[in-house]
Amino acid sequence: MHSINRLLRIVGLQVIRVPTLGRVPASGDTRSSATDRTRVGVLDIMIPPSNPLFSTYRKNPDLMSELGRIASQVYAKYPGALCVDVGANIGDTAAIIRSACPAPIVCVEGDRSTAEVLVKNAEVIGNVTVKQTYLSDSSGTQQMAISKEGWNSTLLPSELTSSAHTVTFLTLDEALRDLDTHLIKLLKVDTEGYDGRVLRGSQRILQTSRPVVLFEHNRENLCDLGEDGLDVFENLRVCGYKAALFWENRGRFMLRTTLDDTALIDDLHHYVDRQGRPPGSVHYLDVCAFHEQDEDLAEKCLAGEREARDKRRTSGPPVRC
């Protein structure tokens, strides 16, 4: 009997070793076993158990399902479309896109160890190009603090911590210089507060390709970076974008509006400030913006979200009105 159990037996307790579902590596460990495979969309991809997405997709297999529905509609209108996934993490959102359409995907991920897993998953997803670089609104190097390294890399001003890294940035326009950017018809951005900066560094793409843009509006990260947050909507409006769909961070569809309705967008912006962090507060919003030439696409995506919402409502437990 182990010495610990000898002591615990005095109070009637015992430690029993039980097998786990999979090895839980230290943060940043990209090795994986067969048990690390997780169903995302219709694909089984590798997600290290140290990455919160490992448990998130098991609890909520419909996470980011709106991305798949939007990708399907975009590909139906533009069968030669190229999709760009910025902040691709380990490839989960690329798997969602691939589950909905066969379009080629370019994944951009800055975190080196996360990108290593992404490269492996790209082989499963198929027709995926991986670019390992951080993006911003201008190129160059900066001293940055990096939190959540290895699973959800978040860049912060170096003065917020004693640990600083030299980070090299490119703009998206520069990172995709070798591609025919006119083919880009879906641009997904999820960069922990850098979304506005990434889009400011994508002016050539926004003005020439006019892709459907799906991005995250995270007030907490925006505040840490000293970002206003509202300027991303004005930037898109100036580039000719008009319709916008909004979801809560849990994937619940909220509403459709236009970027001209600045009062409503300002209200939504303040809705997610999380001041005082009330219970059940919405952490961030997901936003999808459509260029004015894709008004028909916006209407089809709106109809798809309403249909998905109604289907979820009727398939779940009875709701008390």
C-alpha positions in Angstrom: 0.0 0.0 0.0 1.3 3.5 -0.9 2.3 5.6 2.1 -0.3 8.2 1.1 -3.1 5.6 1.3 -1.8 4.5 4.7 -2.4 8.0 6.0 -5.8 8.4 4.2 -7.0 5.0 5.5 -7.2 6.6 9.0 -10.1 8.8 7.8 -11.6 6.2 5.5 -10.2 7.5 2.2 -8.2 6.0 -0.6 -6.5 7.3 -3.7 -7.2 5.2 -6.8 -5.4 5.6 -10.1 -7.8 5.7 -13.1 -7.0 5.8 -16.8 -7.5 9.1 -18.6 -9.0 9.6 -22.1 -5.7 11.0 -23.3 -2.4 12.4 -22.3 -2.7 16.0 -21.2 0.6 17.7 -22.3 2.1 20.8 -20.9 1.2 24.0 -22.6 2.9 24.3 -25.9 3.5 20.5 -26.3 2.2 19.7 -29.8 2.6 15.9 -29.6 -0.6 14.1 -30.0 -2.1 10.6 -29.7 -5.1 9.0 -31.4 -7.3 10.1 -28.5 -6.6 13.7 -29.3 -8.7 13.5 -32.4 -11.8 15.6 -32.2 -14.8 15.8 -34.6 -15.1 19.4 -36.0 -17.7 19.7 -38.8 -17.4 16.3 -40.6 -13.7 15.9 -40.0 -11.6 14.4 -37.2 -8.7 16.7 -36.5 -5.9 16.8 -33.9 -6.5 19.0 -30.9 -4.0 18.7 -28.1 -5.8 18.3 -24.7 -4.0 21.3 -23.4 -5.9 23.5 -25.9 -9.3 24.5 -24.5 -10.8 23.8 -27.9 -10.3 20.1 -27.1 -13.1 20.2 -24.5 -15.0 23.1 -26.1 -15.9 21.1 -29.3 -16.8 18.1 -27.2 -19.3 20.2 -25.2 -20.5 22.2 -28.2 -20.0 20.5 -31.5 -22.0 23.2 -33.2 -19.4 25.9 -32.2 -18.9 28.4 -35.1 -21.4 26.4 -37.3 -22.4 29.8 -38.8 -19.0 30.0 -40.5 -19.9 26.8 -42.3 -23.3 28.0 -43.4 -21.8 31.3 -44.6 -18.9 29.5 -46.5 -21.5 27.3 -48.2 -23.4 30.4 -49.5 -20.3 32.2 -50.5 -19.1 29.2 -52.5 -22.5 28.8 -54.2 -22.3 32.3 -55.5 -18.5 32.3 -56.2 -17.5 28.7 -57.1 -13.9 29.8 -57.8 -13.6 31.4 -54.3 -10.5 31.4 -52.1 -11.1 31.4 -48.3 -8.6 33.1 -45.9 -8.6 32.1 -42.3 -6.6 34.5 -40.1 -6.0 33.4 -36.6 -6.5 29.8 -37.7 -5.3 28.3 -34.4 -5.0 24.5 -34.9 -7.3 24.5 -38.0 -10.7 24.0 -36.4 -12.3 26.9 -38.4 -10.7 25.6 -41.6 -12.2 22.2 -40.9 -15.6 23.9 -40.5 -15.1 25.7 -43.9 -14.0 22.5 -45.5 -17.0 20.6 -44.2 -19.2 23.1 -46.0 -17.4 23.7 -49.3 -14.4 22.5 -51.3 -12.8 26.0 -51.7 -9.0 26.3 -51.2 -8.1 27.8 -47.8 -5.2 29.9 -46.8 -4.6 29.7 -43.0 -2.6 32.4 -41.2 -1.4 31.7 -37.7 1.3 33.5 -35.7 1.9 31.1 -32.8 4.7 28.7 -33.8 3.6 25.7 -31.8 0.0 26.1 -32.7 1.0 26.4 -36.4 2.8 23.0 -36.1 -0.5 21.3 -35.2 -2.2 23.3 -37.9 0.2 22.0 -40.6 -0.7 18.4 -39.5 -4.4 19.1 -39.6 -4.0 20.8 -43.0 -3.2 17.4 -44.4 -6.5 16.0 -43.1 -8.5 19.0 -44.3 -6.9 19.1 -47.7 -6.2 22.0 -50.1 -4.9 24.2 -47.3 -1.9 26.5 -47.4 -0.4 27.5 -44.1 1.4 30.8 -43.5 3.0 31.2 -40.0 3.2 34.9 -39.3 1.6 37.5 -37.0 -0.5 40.2 -38.7 -1.1 43.9 -37.9 -1.9 47.2 -39.7 1.8 47.7 -40.6 4.9 45.6 -41.0 7.9 45.7 -38.7 9.0 44.4 -35.3 7.7 45.3 -31.9 8.3 44.2 -28.3 5.2 42.4 -27.2 4.0 40.3 -24.3 2.4 37.0 -25.4 -0.2 35.3 -23.2 -1.9 32.0 -23.8 1.1 31.0 -25.9 0.7 27.6 -27.6 -3.1 27.5 -27.7 -4.7 31.0 -28.1 -1.8 33.4 -28.5 -2.8 36.9 -27.3 -0.5 39.8 -28.0 -0.4 42.6 -25.4 1.8 45.8 -25.0 5.0 44.7 -23.3 4.6 47.2 -20.4 1.8 45.0 -19.1 4.2 42.3 -18.1 7.9 41.8 -17.3 8.2 39.2 -20.1 8.6 40.6 -23.6 9.2 39.0 -27.0 10.3 40.5 -30.3 7.4 39.9 -32.7 7.6 40.5 -36.4 4.4 41.6 -38.1 3.2 41.7 -41.7 0.0 43.2 -43.1 -2.4 40.7 -44.7 -1.9 42.5 -48.0 1.8 41.7 -47.7 1.4 38.2 -46.4 -0.8 37.2 -49.4 1.2 39.1 -52.0 2.0 35.8 -53.8 -1.7 35.0 -54.3 -4.3 36.1 -56.8 -6.1 38.1 -54.1 -9.0 38.8 -56.5 -10.2 35.3 -55.7 -10.6 35.9 -52.0 -14.3 35.9 -51.3 -14.4 34.8 -47.6 -12.1 36.4 -45.0 -12.4 35.1 -41.4 -10.4 37.0 -38.7 -10.1 36.0 -35.1 -7.0 37.5 -33.6 -7.8 38.3 -29.9 -8.3 42.1 -30.3 -6.1 42.5 -33.4 -9.0 42.1 -35.8 -9.3 45.8 -36.5 -5.6 46.1 -37.1 -5.6 43.1 -39.4 -8.4 44.6 -41.5 -6.7 48.0 -41.6 -3.7 46.1 -43.1 -6.0 44.5 -45.7 -7.1 47.5 -47.6 -6.1 46.2 -51.0 -8.0 43.0 -50.4 -11.1 44.8 -49.1 -11.2 47.2 -51.9 -10.5 44.9 -54.8 -11.7 41.4 -53.7 -14.5 42.7 -51.5 -14.8 39.4 -49.6 -17.4 38.5 -47.0 -15.7 39.4 -43.7 -16.3 37.4 -40.5 -14.5 38.8 -37.5 -14.6 38.9 -33.7 -15.5 42.1 -31.7 -13.8 41.6 -28.3 -14.0 44.7 -26.1 -11.8 43.3 -23.4 -8.9 42.6 -25.7 -9.5 45.8 -27.6 -9.2 47.8 -24.4 -5.9 46.1 -23.5 -4.5 47.1 -26.9 -5.8 50.7 -26.6 -8.1 50.2 -29.6 -11.3 52.2 -30.0 -13.1 49.2 -31.5 -15.7 51.1 -33.4 -13.3 52.2 -36.2 -13.4 48.7 -37.7 -17.0 49.3 -38.7 -16.3 52.7 -40.2 -13.3 51.3 -42.1 -15.5 48.6 -43.6 -18.3 51.1 -44.4 -15.8 53.3 -46.3 -14.7 50.3 -48.3 -18.3 49.8 -49.5 -19.5 47.3 -46.9 -23.2 47.6 -46.0 -25.1 44.7 -44.4 -23.9 43.1 -41.1 -25.0 40.1 -39.1 -24.3 39.7 -35.4 -24.0 36.7 -33.1 -23.3 36.3 -29.4 -20.0 34.6 -28.6 -21.9 31.3 -27.9 -23.0 31.3 -31.5 -26.6 32.5 -30.9 -27.7 34.7 -33.8 -28.8 38.2 -32.7 -29.7 40.5 -35.6 -29.1 42.0 -39.0 -28.4 45.6 -39.5 -26.4 47.9 -41.8 -23.1 49.7 -41.1 -24.9 53.0 -41.7 -26.9 52.4 -38.4 -24.1 53.7 -36.3 -26.3 54.3 -33.2 -27.3 50.6 -33.1 -23.7 49.5 -33.6 -22.6 51.8 -30.8 -25.2 50.2 -28.6 -23.9 46.7 -29.5 -20.4 47.9 -28.8 -21.3 48.9 -25.3 -23.4 45.8 -24.8 -20.2 43.8 -24.6 -18.1 46.1 -22.4 -18.5 43.5 -19.6 -18.2 46.3 -17.0 -18.5 44.6 -13.6 -18.7 41.3 -15.5 -22.3 40.5 -14.7 -23.2 36.8 -14.6 -23.9 35.3 -18.0 -22.4 38.4 -19.7 -21.6 38.2 -23.4 -17.8 38.1 -23.8 -17.7 39.2 -27.4 -19.6 39.4 -30.6 -19.0 37.7 -33.9 -19.8 39.9 -36.9 -20.2 39.2 -40.6 -20.0 42.1 -43.0 -21.1 42.1 -46.7 -20.0 44.4 -49.4 -22.9 46.3 -51.1 -22.4 44.1 -54.2 -23.3 41.1 -52.1 -26.7 42.2 -50.7 -28.2 39.1 -52.2 -25.7 37.0 -50.3 -26.4 38.8 -47.1 -30.1 38.0 -47.4 -29.4 34.4 -48.1 -27.1 34.1 -45.1 -29.7 35.9 -42.9 -32.3 33.4 -44.0 -29.9 30.6 -43.2 -29.3 31.9 -39.7 -33.0 32.3 -39.0 -33.6 28.8 -40.2 -30.8 27.4 -38.0 -32.1 29.3 -35.1 -35.7 28.0 -35.5 -34.4 24.4 -36.1 -32.4 24.6 -32.9 -35.4 25.9 -31.0 -37.8 23.2 -32.2 -35.2 20.4 -31.6 -34.4 21.4 -28.0 -36.5 21.0 -24.8 -39.7 23.0 -24.6 -39.3 26.7 -23.9 -41.6 28.5 -21.5 -42.9 31.6 -23.1 
